[in-house]
Amino acid sequence: MNERGPRFDDQPPMIRMRINPEETLPVVLPYGQAAPSVDIVIPVHNEWHVLRPCLESVEAFTSYPNVRIVILDDGSDAFVAERIVRWAAGPRRLPVEVKRNETALGFVQNANRGFRETSGDLVALLNSDTVVTPAWLVRLVNAILSEPRIACVMPMSNQCSFHSVDVPMGWNIFQYSADLGRRMPRTCFDAVTVGGFCLLIRRAALDDVGLYDEIYGRGYGEESDWCMRARRRGWKVTGAEDVFVYHRGKVSFKSFKDETFREGNYQTFMSRYGAEYSAAMAQYKRKDALAPLRHAYVRMETPAAPPVLSAFVDRMKQGGPGHAVTEASRYVRDHGGARQIPTLVRERGLVRSRHSRHPMPKGLQSKRRPRVTYVLEKFAIAGGVLSIVQLVNRLQLLGWDAKIATHHDHDQSHLDAYMLYHHPYVFPTLESLVENFPETDVVVASLWSTAATVDRIVQRQSKAVPWYFIQDDERNFFHEVDSVGRQRVVDSWGLIPNRIVKTHWLRDQIAEFGHDAHIVPVGFDQDSFYCYSDPATRPLRILAMVRPRTPRRGFERTVRTMAKVKAARPDVEIALFGCPNLPDYRLPFEHTDLGEVPNERLRQVYNTASVVLDLSDYQALGRIGLEGMACGAATVLTKFGGIAEYIRDGVNTLAVDPMDEASVVTAVLKLIDDPALRARLVAEGIRTVERFSCDVEARTTSHLFAASLGYEYGLPEAFALGDDETYSYQMSIENVGAGAEQTAEQVASTPRERGLRAAGR
C-alpha cells in the first residue's frame, strides 16, 4: 500500500515557548561535571499525537549534561515508525537512538529490552504519553543520589494511581512544576510502589533486583512487582515532591491493559505480596505524605447551588425559559434519557446540602508572557470543545499563557477525556466567572452565549482585547420558529469586534449582517488520524455517526437510507457510532452498534471502514469527512455548509443533498459496487487532508492575537523561540555550579512587561 500523509519535514516544532522563572527554578548539580550517565528510555507503540510532544519536551527541557534518548519502537505502524526515524535523524540537541521490534512485544518485554541494551548509571523509563517540564531530570537525579539505597524515584503527576495530584485550577503544568520546586522540600518520600509512567532507576538496583517480570504480559503491575522485590532486598522506593511530569494515561494497549489488569495481573501480584502489600499500604495511607501538597492550591469560599440547577438558572438568564428547557432536555437525552434521571440526581449532586461550597479557582496568570483565555459555555464531550483544547495546548507551547475558563462544576467530570496541559478555571456560576475572571490580555468567546460574557469581562478589564471564535452558524441550534433565540445569535456577532471563522461559508453568513471575520483554516490533527490499513483489502463496511439528540445530524434519514442499502446489498456491514442507547430505537436492519467511541479510538474505527457517511442537514466544517478521508475511507457527505471548503464532488467525495434520500442510496451503492471509484476518492481524500494542520492553525491564531496586542511579527523573542533556534540556552537556567542563581536573574530581566512596553501598551 502506498501510504500518504503530511510531509514530516514540513512539521514545525510544537514547543517554542521561551522558559522564564515562572516556569522553572535554578537547579545546582552538586556532583559537578562528574554527573552519572542517564539513558532516557521511551517505549513506544503507535500514538504519534502523544509521542511527538513527549519527544519535543524531552529535548527542550532536558538540560542534564550526560544523557541520551533511546526510543524503543514496539511494532508501531508504518506511519508512526517513519516519523520516529525521521525525528531521530533530524538535527537533535541530544543524542538519540532508535531500537525497533518488528512485532509488538508489549510494554514489559519492550522495557526489559531497554534495560538490557543500555548501560547508563541511571535509567529514566518514560512513557510516550508524557510531557516533561523544565529541570525534570536534574531534580530526579538529585533526588535519587540523596541516599545510596534509593532504588528508584518518580515525579509527581496528574495520572499516577493513588499518588496522583491534580494540577490546580488556573495553572499550567509548567507553572505547577516550578511552584512545587519552591514550596516542597527537596527530599524524597517513601512509597510502597510507584507509578511506572516516569521512573528514574539506579542501575545498581536494577542489577540487584532484576528486570521486570514478564509474567505481567503486555503490562500493568510490573513496576509494582519490581518495587516489592526491591523493598525485600533492602532498597527504598521513593517519590520526589518537587518535580511534576504530565501523564495522559492509558494510551498504548489501553483496552488490553484494562482487561488484563482486572482478570489476571492484579491477582498475580496479590498472590505474591498480598498481606505484605496491604500492611505497607495501610501504613502509607495513614501517613498520607502527599496530603499537604494536594490541599495547598485550593481555597473553598463560595456557596454553590447544586450544579445542574445553577446551569438551568444561567441558561434562563441567557436565553429565557424556552432556551433553558431545551438545554435541560438535551442534557437528559445526552445522559441516557428520562430513565436516567434518578441516577443524574444522585451522581450530579442535586441532593447535596444547600450549605455545600465550591472551590473558587485561585489560578496563576503569568506576569511574564501574554495571556489568552478562552471562555467556554460548558466543558462537554464535543467536537467544538476538542478544537479549542487542541488550540489552547498548542498556543501554550508556542509561548502564550493560554487557558480555558468555564462554569458549572459538574462539567469537570469531562476533563479527563482530554489531553490538557493546564487545568481550566471552573467557576461555580456565571456571575462568579465574570466577577472573578483572571487577568488576561486576550479573551475569546467560543459560543453565542459566551459573547455577552466576554463583553462583560472586557468592561471590567479594559486592557483585555476581545475575540470571538465562531465555529458554526449557531442560529441553526434553534428551531426555525424560535426567532428570539436565532436573533440572540445574530446579536452576539456584533458584540465582539474581532472574529475568527474556519470557512468562507461561515464568513459569508456573518457578512450578511455587516460583520467581517478572519479565516483561519481548520486545525485538523494529522498526527491522530491517518491510514494504516490497506483500503483495497478492507471488508465492505459503511460507517456512519448517529446522534438522535441532534436533529440536524439527520438520524432518521440515515436509518431509512441505510435500511434500503442493507436490503439491496445484504452482505455489506453497516456500523453506527455516537449513540449511547441505540438499541432503544429498534433499527429495522442488521447493524453493528459501536456505541460512543472515545476520540482516541476513532482512528481504529475509521480504518475498518470502506465508506464513511454523513447525512447532516449541513456541516459547518465536517470533521467526520476529514477524519474518514485521512484514514483511507471513501466518503458520501452532505454538500451543504462550510464543508464545501474541502469537498469536491466526484473528486474526493460523493457530495449529496441529504434530503434527496434516493440519490443518497444511489451514491452509496455506486461506491460499494465500484472499487476503482473508491480507490480514486481515497487517494484524493488523503491529499485533501494534507491542506489542514493544527500547527498552521495555532501559528496563524497566535499571529492574529499577537497583532491585536501590538506585536506586528508575532510573539517577540522574549516569549518564544524562532523555528531555527534550539533549546541550548536552557543549560544556562540549570547550569552546573553556583552560577545558576545569577543566570536565572538574567533570564528574569526580560519580563512580559518589557514586551508590552515595546508595543506601546
DORO-765405 format. One line per 10 residues: number of its first residue (from 1); their letters; for each residue y, x, z of C-alpha. Coordinates in steps of 0.02 Angstrom, whole numbers. Example, Ala and Ser with C-alpha at 12.3 -4.5 7.8 and 13.67 -1.06 7.14 Angstrom:
! DORO-765405
1> as> -225,615,390 ~ -53,684,357 $
***
This chain:
! DORO-765405
1> mnergprfdd> 0,0,0 ~ 173,64,-43 ~ 268,30,117 ~ 456,22,103 ~ 588,16,234 ~ 757,87,280 ~ 778,271,238 ~ 757,353,406 ~ 880,490,365 ~ 1015,356,346 $
11> qppmirmrin> 996,301,527 ~ 1145,367,625 ~ 1118,417,806 ~ 1121,272,928 ~ 1189,369,1076 ~ 1366,432,1051 ~ 1441,397,1224 ~ 1527,548,1297 ~ 1469,553,1477 ~ 1604,552,1611 $
21> peetlpvvlp> 1599,573,1801 ~ 1570,386,1825 ~ 1401,407,1741 ~ 1338,573,1809 ~ 1362,695,1951 ~ 1366,884,1952 ~ 1195,949,1999 ~ 1157,1126,2055 ~ 993,1209,2010 ~ 956,1308,2169 $
31> ygqaapsvdi> 820,1408,2082 ~ 943,1477,1954 ~ 881,1538,1788 ~ 703,1554,1856 ~ 679,1369,1827 ~ 497,1314,1817 ~ 447,1260,1642 ~ 434,1073,1610 ~ 340,981,1472 ~ 408,806,1442 $
41> vipvhnewhv> 253,715,1381 ~ 286,547,1295 ~ 131,444,1249 ~ 170,327,1104 ~ 85,181,1018 ~ 200,95,891 ~ 358,5,952 ~ 487,116,867 ~ 625,-1,926 ~ 599,58,1106 $
51> lrpclesvea> 541,235,1066 ~ 698,277,967 ~ 821,252,1113 ~ 697,337,1228 ~ 691,494,1121 ~ 879,495,1095 ~ 912,476,1281 ~ 793,618,1323 ~ 880,733,1201 ~ 1055,678,1252 $
61> ftsypnvriv> 1035,677,1440 ~ 910,818,1474 ~ 1007,975,1517 ~ 866,1062,1609 ~ 858,1243,1546 ~ 670,1266,1523 ~ 597,1113,1439 ~ 511,1047,1283 ~ 465,873,1220 ~ 286,832,1173 $
71> ilddgsdafv> 261,666,1083 ~ 82,601,1091 ~ 64,479,945 ~ -86,370,987 ~ -132,300,817 ~ 36,221,777 ~ 50,132,610 ~ 118,224,458 ~ 295,158,482 ~ 311,225,659 $
81> aerivrwaag> 211,384,627 ~ 330,433,487 ~ 482,404,595 ~ 411,507,738 ~ 376,653,622 ~ 548,644,541 ~ 636,631,708 ~ 543,782,775 ~ 578,882,616 ~ 764,845,616 $
91> prrlpvevkr> 892,959,694 ~ 850,940,878 ~ 932,1018,1030 ~ 767,1031,1124 ~ 600,1097,1058 ~ 488,954,1001 ~ 302,950,963 ~ 203,801,896 ~ 17,777,930 ~ -69,630,844 $
101> netalgfvqn> -230,535,871 ~ -279,454,705 ~ -367,316,803 ~ -285,242,957 ~ -373,302,1115 ~ -267,206,1240 ~ -143,268,1367 ~ -263,354,1488 ~ -353,464,1361 ~ -190,500,1271 $
111> anrgfretsg> -104,553,1433 ~ -252,663,1477 ~ -236,748,1308 ~ -56,785,1353 ~ -107,856,1521 ~ -240,967,1442 ~ -139,1029,1294 ~ 21,1076,1386 ~ 50,1221,1503 ~ 215,1188,1590 $
121> dlvallnsdt> 232,1220,1776 ~ 282,1037,1788 ~ 234,889,1678 ~ 353,742,1657 ~ 246,597,1597 ~ 369,473,1520 ~ 332,302,1448 ~ 401,269,1274 ~ 492,111,1333 ~ 610,203,1450 $
131> vvtpawlvrl> 790,262,1438 ~ 832,411,1547 ~ 1002,441,1625 ~ 1107,600,1642 ~ 1037,728,1764 ~ 871,636,1775 ~ 758,787,1755 ~ 862,907,1859 ~ 858,784,2004 ~ 670,756,1988 $
141> vnailsepri> 637,943,1982 ~ 747,971,2134 ~ 650,835,2224 ~ 476,898,2185 ~ 523,1076,2233 ~ 594,1022,2400 ~ 420,1030,2478 ~ 270,1132,2419 ~ 144,992,2448 ~ 232,860,2342 $
151> acvmpmsnqc> 110,821,2201 ~ 222,703,2104 ~ 388,614,2112 ~ 452,458,2024 ~ 630,398,2000 ~ 695,226,2043 ~ 680,94,1908 ~ 705,-90,1870 ~ 520,-111,1822 ~ 407,-19,1943 $
161> sfhsvdvpmg> 298,-146,2033 ~ 338,-151,2219 ~ 454,-1,2201 ~ 571,-95,2083 ~ 757,-101,2117 ~ 873,-217,2024 ~ 1022,-148,1932 ~ 1168,-233,2021 ~ 1260,-371,1931 ~ 1400,-299,1827 $
171> wnifqysadl> 1332,-121,1822 ~ 1251,-25,1681 ~ 1105,92,1705 ~ 1212,249,1690 ~ 1338,192,1819 ~ 1199,139,1936 ~ 1104,303,1923 ~ 1261,404,1959 ~ 1305,293,2107 ~ 1131,314,2178 $
181> grrmprtcfd> 1162,501,2173 ~ 1321,476,2275 ~ 1251,353,2402 ~ 1074,410,2432 ~ 1024,568,2524 ~ 937,692,2411 ~ 770,676,2499 ~ 604,604,2443 ~ 525,452,2524 ~ 337,448,2548 $
191> avtvggfcll> 243,321,2443 ~ 62,267,2438 ~ 53,257,2249 ~ 190,275,2119 ~ 235,197,1953 ~ 172,291,1802 ~ 318,247,1688 ~ 406,412,1732 ~ 313,536,1839 ~ 350,719,1867 $
201> irraalddvg> 186,804,1915 ~ 159,978,1985 ~ 35,1074,1877 ~ -48,1147,2032 ~ -82,971,2096 ~ -148,917,1927 ~ -268,1064,1925 ~ -324,1024,2102 ~ -340,835,2089 ~ -397,824,1908 $
211> lydeiygrgy> -345,716,1762 ~ -329,527,1755 ~ -498,440,1774 ~ -543,369,1603 ~ -642,229,1684 ~ -475,137,1678 ~ -489,122,1489 ~ -328,90,1396 ~ -228,86,1556 ~ -170,5,1719 $
221> geesdwcmra> -217,78,1885 ~ -249,256,1828 ~ -94,328,1912 ~ -132,236,2074 ~ -308,306,2072 ~ -238,481,2044 ~ -116,460,2188 ~ -254,406,2308 ~ -358,558,2258 ~ -206,670,2283 $
231> rrrgwkvtga> -173,598,2457 ~ -354,630,2506 ~ -330,813,2458 ~ -175,831,2565 ~ -41,809,2433 ~ 114,700,2454 ~ 158,560,2332 ~ 345,526,2331 ~ 494,439,2253 ~ 671,504,2230 $
241> edvfvyhrgk> 808,381,2278 ~ 949,473,2192 ~ 896,452,2010 ~ 866,299,1902 ~ 769,279,1739 ~ 771,116,1643 ~ 599,43,1603 ~ 572,-102,1483 ~ 393,-128,1541 ~ 231,-190,1461 $
251> vsfksfkdet> 266,-144,1281 ~ 117,-50,1210 ~ -55,-129,1236 ~ 29,-268,1338 ~ -100,-407,1314 ~ -245,-288,1335 ~ -171,-216,1495 ~ -138,-386,1572 ~ -314,-447,1539 ~ -398,-284,1590 $
261> fregnyqtfm> -297,-270,1750 ~ -345,-446,1803 ~ -528,-433,1756 ~ -577,-255,1791 ~ -459,-115,1836 ~ -396,-190,1998 ~ -574,-222,2057 ~ -622,-44,2012 ~ -475,25,2110 ~ -505,-83,2263 $
271> srygaeysaa> -691,-45,2267 ~ -644,138,2286 ~ -495,130,2401 ~ -482,-49,2467 ~ -472,-25,2656 ~ -380,141,2646 ~ -255,75,2520 ~ -224,-88,2613 ~ -191,1,2778 ~ -73,127,2697 $
281> maqykrkdal> 20,-10,2604 ~ 41,-114,2762 ~ 123,35,2846 ~ 231,70,2693 ~ 293,-109,2687 ~ 334,-109,2872 ~ 444,44,2847 ~ 520,-28,2687 ~ 605,134,2638 ~ 698,52,2494 $
291> aplrhayvrm> 774,-94,2591 ~ 944,-10,2616 ~ 952,32,2431 ~ 907,-143,2375 ~ 1037,-226,2485 ~ 1179,-103,2456 ~ 1251,-182,2299 ~ 1253,-370,2329 ~ 1376,-474,2428 ~ 1345,-656,2472 $
301> etpaappvls> 1506,-753,2489 ~ 1511,-906,2376 ~ 1436,-1076,2420 ~ 1347,-1142,2267 ~ 1286,-1312,2212 ~ 1106,-1323,2150 ~ 1108,-1233,1982 ~ 1063,-1374,1863 ~ 1188,-1491,1945 ~ 1326,-1360,1933 $
311> afvdrmkqgg> 1282,-1338,1749 ~ 1296,-1526,1722 ~ 1467,-1531,1806 ~ 1529,-1386,1700 ~ 1473,-1472,1541 ~ 1560,-1631,1597 ~ 1721,-1533,1610 ~ 1696,-1451,1441 ~ 1637,-1594,1332 ~ 1638,-1755,1430 $
321> pghavteasr> 1492,-1864,1488 ~ 1410,-1877,1317 ~ 1402,-1689,1296 ~ 1335,-1666,1473 ~ 1198,-1796,1449 ~ 1149,-1721,1281 ~ 1136,-1547,1355 ~ 1037,-1611,1504 ~ 915,-1698,1386 ~ 894,-1539,1286 $
331> yvrdhggarq> 863,-1442,1446 ~ 723,-1560,1496 ~ 647,-1555,1321 ~ 656,-1365,1318 ~ 555,-1359,1478 ~ 412,-1473,1430 ~ 482,-1650,1435 ~ 502,-1784,1567 ~ 334,-1748,1648 ~ 401,-1578,1700 $
341> iptlvrergl> 549,-1649,1797 ~ 462,-1635,1968 ~ 422,-1454,1930 ~ 600,-1420,1874 ~ 667,-1499,2034 ~ 556,-1385,2138 ~ 572,-1223,2039 ~ 756,-1235,1992 ~ 815,-1259,2171 ~ 876,-1439,2162 $
351> vrsrhsrhpm> 812,-1471,2338 ~ 890,-1318,2418 ~ 1012,-1333,2560 ~ 1191,-1376,2518 ~ 1240,-1227,2626 ~ 1148,-1104,2514 ~ 1250,-963,2445 ~ 1257,-873,2279 ~ 1282,-684,2263 ~ 1455,-655,2193 $
361> pkglqskrrp> 1441,-506,2075 ~ 1546,-361,2132 ~ 1517,-263,1973 ~ 1584,-96,1916 ~ 1706,-92,1772 ~ 1742,80,1701 ~ 1908,164,1733 ~ 1870,299,1605 ~ 1816,210,1445 ~ 1867,50,1353 $
371> rvtyvlekfa> 1783,-108,1417 ~ 1720,-255,1316 ~ 1645,-410,1398 ~ 1555,-550,1305 ~ 1562,-724,1382 ~ 1402,-825,1362 ~ 1384,-1009,1399 ~ 1210,-977,1465 ~ 1081,-838,1462 ~ 941,-926,1370 $
381> iaggvlsivq> 797,-876,1257 ~ 886,-897,1091 ~ 924,-801,933 ~ 1111,-804,965 ~ 1089,-727,1137 ~ 971,-595,1067 ~ 1102,-547,937 ~ 1231,-520,1074 ~ 1111,-423,1185 ~ 1067,-304,1042 $
391> lvnrlqllgw> 1250,-281,1000 ~ 1305,-252,1180 ~ 1168,-122,1206 ~ 1224,-26,1053 ~ 1409,-38,1095 ~ 1369,35,1265 ~ 1275,181,1187 ~ 1419,208,1065 ~ 1544,234,1206 ~ 1603,64,1268 $
401> dakiathhdh> 1581,-7,1441 ~ 1501,-160,1362 ~ 1438,-304,1468 ~ 1397,-490,1469 ~ 1464,-622,1587 ~ 1396,-798,1612 ~ 1372,-928,1746 ~ 1232,-1039,1818 ~ 1114,-936,1924 ~ 957,-1017,1854 $
411> dqshldayml> 987,-928,1690 ~ 943,-762,1772 ~ 760,-811,1753 ~ 777,-760,1569 ~ 846,-586,1597 ~ 676,-501,1596 ~ 645,-569,1420 ~ 774,-449,1350 ~ 795,-261,1342 ~ 960,-242,1433 $
421> yhhpyvfptl> 1047,-81,1481 ~ 1154,-173,1608 ~ 1141,-321,1725 ~ 1255,-460,1662 ~ 1383,-539,1776 ~ 1310,-707,1829 ~ 1436,-816,1920 ~ 1388,-974,2016 ~ 1511,-1087,1923 ~ 1628,-1085,1776 $
431> eslvenfpet> 1779,-1085,1890 ~ 1716,-934,1987 ~ 1689,-843,1822 ~ 1869,-873,1768 ~ 1944,-832,1938 ~ 1840,-676,1968 ~ 1818,-613,1791 ~ 1803,-423,1786 ~ 1950,-323,1722 ~ 1920,-291,1539 $
441> dvvvaslwst> 2009,-228,1382 ~ 1919,-341,1258 ~ 1845,-511,1300 ~ 1736,-602,1174 ~ 1695,-787,1159 ~ 1522,-824,1090 ~ 1513,-1015,1077 ~ 1637,-1155,1051 ~ 1633,-1198,1237 ~ 1673,-1018,1287 $
451> aatvdrivqr> 1830,-1006,1180 ~ 1931,-1106,1306 ~ 1858,-999,1445 ~ 1913,-840,1358 ~ 2085,-915,1330 ~ 2100,-947,1518 ~ 2040,-771,1557 ~ 2171,-694,1443 ~ 2306,-796,1528 ~ 2255,-710,1690 $
461> qskavpwyfi> 2229,-538,1611 ~ 2375,-520,1491 ~ 2322,-348,1427 ~ 2148,-406,1376 ~ 2125,-431,1188 ~ 2030,-591,1147 ~ 1897,-601,1010 ~ 1784,-742,952 ~ 1610,-702,886 ~ 1570,-860,787 $
471> qddernffhe> 1385,-867,744 ~ 1369,-1042,671 ~ 1466,-1194,614 ~ 1442,-1273,784 ~ 1509,-1440,726 ~ 1330,-1468,672 ~ 1274,-1455,854 ~ 1348,-1629,873 ~ 1290,-1790,791 ~ 1394,-1844,642 $
481> vdsvgrqrvv> 1460,-1994,739 ~ 1519,-1883,882 ~ 1690,-1848,810 ~ 1759,-1794,979 ~ 1628,-1658,1001 ~ 1648,-1596,823 ~ 1837,-1588,844 ~ 1817,-1482,1000 ~ 1728,-1352,894 ~ 1869,-1353,766 $
491> dswglipnri> 1998,-1337,904 ~ 1905,-1186,976 ~ 1930,-1091,813 ~ 2118,-1096,839 ~ 2115,-1038,1020 ~ 2068,-857,985 ~ 2168,-757,856 ~ 2035,-625,818 ~ 1873,-691,743 ~ 1710,-614,682 $
501> vkthwlrdqi> 1581,-703,574 ~ 1422,-645,488 ~ 1435,-731,319 ~ 1558,-783,185 ~ 1494,-961,204 ~ 1548,-971,385 ~ 1715,-890,347 ~ 1743,-1023,214 ~ 1705,-1162,339 ~ 1836,-1093,458 $
511> aefghdahiv> 1960,-1061,318 ~ 1965,-1247,279 ~ 2060,-1266,443 ~ 2180,-1123,411 ~ 2090,-983,504 ~ 2031,-814,442 ~ 1893,-703,508 ~ 1822,-529,489 ~ 1649,-523,409 ~ 1529,-407,499 $
521> pvgfdqdsfy> 1358,-414,413 ~ 1215,-467,524 ~ 1133,-335,631 ~ 951,-351,582 ~ 832,-248,689 ~ 739,-146,559 ~ 658,-45,698 ~ 567,-201,761 ~ 523,-294,601 ~ 430,-204,462 $
531> cysdpatrpl> 275,-221,354 ~ 120,-130,417 ~ -21,-236,343 ~ -52,-247,155 ~ 20,-413,95 ~ -104,-416,-51 ~ -255,-422,65 ~ -192,-548,193 ~ -282,-715,207 ~ -184,-862,139 $
541> rilamvrprt> -85,-913,291 ~ 77,-1014,292 ~ 185,-980,444 ~ 324,-1096,500 ~ 431,-1112,655 ~ 436,-1288,726 ~ 563,-1342,855 ~ 562,-1531,881 ~ 703,-1521,1008 ~ 824,-1459,874 $
551> prrgfertvr> 839,-1594,740 ~ 925,-1483,610 ~ 769,-1372,604 ~ 677,-1510,510 ~ 520,-1531,616 ~ 466,-1699,543 ~ 484,-1648,361 ~ 395,-1485,397 ~ 249,-1586,464 ~ 250,-1703,314 $
561> tmakvkaarp> 257,-1564,185 ~ 125,-1459,271 ~ 10,-1610,280 ~ 23,-1626,92 ~ -4,-1440,64 ~ -157,-1442,176 ~ -227,-1592,84 ~ -202,-1504,-83 ~ -266,-1333,-26 ~ -387,-1361,120 $
571> dveialfgcp> -433,-1176,130 ~ -256,-1123,169 ~ -218,-1094,353 ~ -58,-1168,422 ~ 8,-1080,578 ~ 152,-1152,680 ~ 252,-1069,818 ~ 401,-1107,927 ~ 348,-1267,1015 ~ 276,-1260,1193 $
581> nlpdyrlpfe> 198,-1433,1184 ~ 146,-1455,1003 ~ -17,-1549,1044 ~ 90,-1692,1110 ~ 146,-1728,932 ~ -32,-1755,866 ~ -5,-1675,696 ~ -108,-1757,558 ~ -184,-1597,487 ~ -282,-1447,546 $
591> htdlgevpne> -169,-1307,602 ~ -157,-1154,715 ~ -40,-1179,862 ~ 35,-1011,912 ~ 149,-1087,1045 ~ 307,-998,1094 ~ 297,-820,1030 ~ 395,-687,1127 ~ 513,-585,1019 ~ 410,-427,1044 $
601> rlrqvyntas> 257,-512,966 ~ 343,-587,815 ~ 312,-435,706 ~ 125,-453,731 ~ 132,-638,689 ~ 234,-612,530 ~ 116,-475,473 ~ -26,-603,468 ~ 67,-722,352 ~ 65,-734,163 $
611> vvldlsdyqa> 204,-863,159 ~ 345,-897,284 ~ 426,-1069,275 ~ 594,-1130,342 ~ 649,-1308,304 ~ 805,-1315,412 ~ 946,-1429,357 ~ 1042,-1267,337 ~ 1041,-1092,411 ~ 1198,-1007,472 $
621> lgriglegma> 1105,-846,433 ~ 918,-874,439 ~ 839,-734,539 ~ 667,-807,510 ~ 689,-772,324 ~ 742,-592,353 ~ 602,-564,478 ~ 473,-634,360 ~ 536,-529,215 ~ 539,-371,321 $
631> cgaatvltkf> 358,-399,372 ~ 294,-422,195 ~ 283,-611,179 ~ 340,-713,30 ~ 463,-846,85 ~ 511,-1026,48 ~ 682,-1053,125 ~ 818,-1183,135 ~ 957,-1144,12 ~ 1100,-1213,117 $
641> ggiaeyirdg> 1219,-1120,232 ~ 1252,-937,266 ~ 1076,-894,213 ~ 1149,-883,38 ~ 1216,-713,95 ~ 1047,-636,56 ~ 931,-758,-35 ~ 910,-757,-225 ~ 802,-898,-290 ~ 655,-833,-389 $
651> vntlavdpmd> 702,-653,-349 ~ 671,-627,-163 ~ 625,-805,-111 ~ 597,-980,-173 ~ 753,-1071,-116 ~ 732,-1258,-93 ~ 826,-1415,-48 ~ 735,-1459,114 ~ 771,-1644,89 ~ 675,-1642,-76 $
661> easvvtavlk> 502,-1637,1 ~ 412,-1648,-165 ~ 497,-1490,-227 ~ 454,-1403,-64 ~ 270,-1443,-85 ~ 278,-1384,-265 ~ 359,-1219,-215 ~ 231,-1184,-78 ~ 83,-1224,-191 ~ 158,-1113,-326 $
671> liddpalrar> 162,-966,-207 ~ -15,-1000,-146 ~ -82,-1004,-323 ~ 16,-857,-396 ~ -19,-690,-308 ~ 87,-596,-435 ~ 238,-703,-390 ~ 206,-674,-206 ~ 199,-486,-236 ~ 365,-486,-330 $
681> lvaegirtve> 452,-587,-195 ~ 380,-475,-59 ~ 439,-315,-143 ~ 614,-381,-172 ~ 621,-458,2 ~ 588,-289,82 ~ 727,-213,-24 ~ 842,-354,31 ~ 816,-319,216 ~ 871,-138,192 $
691> rfscdveart> 1050,-202,174 ~ 1061,-261,354 ~ 1065,-145,504 ~ 1101,-158,690 ~ 1178,15,681 ~ 1304,-37,548 ~ 1344,-199,640 ~ 1379,-107,803 ~ 1486,27,723 ~ 1586,-98,622 $
701> tshlfaaslg> 1614,-206,776 ~ 1663,-53,877 ~ 1794,-4,748 ~ 1868,-180,747 ~ 1879,-185,936 ~ 1950,-8,942 ~ 2082,-51,812 ~ 2137,-201,916 ~ 2167,-79,1060 ~ 2269,38,950 $
711> yeyglpeafa> 2132,162,902 ~ 2150,167,713 ~ 1999,278,681 ~ 1876,208,806 ~ 1844,266,983 ~ 1932,431,1021 ~ 1832,586,1063 ~ 1872,561,1247 ~ 1746,420,1245 ~ 1624,455,1104 $
721> lgddetysyq> 1550,599,1005 ~ 1559,611,817 ~ 1396,591,722 ~ 1390,778,687 ~ 1408,828,870 ~ 1262,865,986 ~ 1249,848,1173 ~ 1252,1035,1206 ~ 1411,1007,1306 ~ 1305,912,1431 $
731> msienvgaga> 1247,1078,1502 ~ 1422,1103,1572 ~ 1402,948,1680 ~ 1240,1007,1757 ~ 1269,1193,1744 ~ 1169,1320,1840 ~ 1255,1379,1998 ~ 1412,1337,2096 ~ 1522,1314,1942 ~ 1455,1138,1916 $
741> eqtaeqvast> 1583,1054,2029 ~ 1729,1134,1937 ~ 1655,1088,1768 ~ 1641,906,1820 ~ 1825,908,1864 ~ 1864,974,1690 ~ 1768,829,1615 ~ 1861,710,1730 ~ 2026,767,1656 ~ 2000,659,1502 $
751> prerglraag> 2004,484,1579 ~ 2015,320,1491 ~ 2200,304,1536 ~ 2242,456,1428 ~ 2168,370,1276 ~ 2260,209,1313 ~ 2424,302,1334 ~ 2395,387,1167 ~ 2376,215,1090 ~ 2539,158,1168 $
761> r> 2459,30,1282 $
***
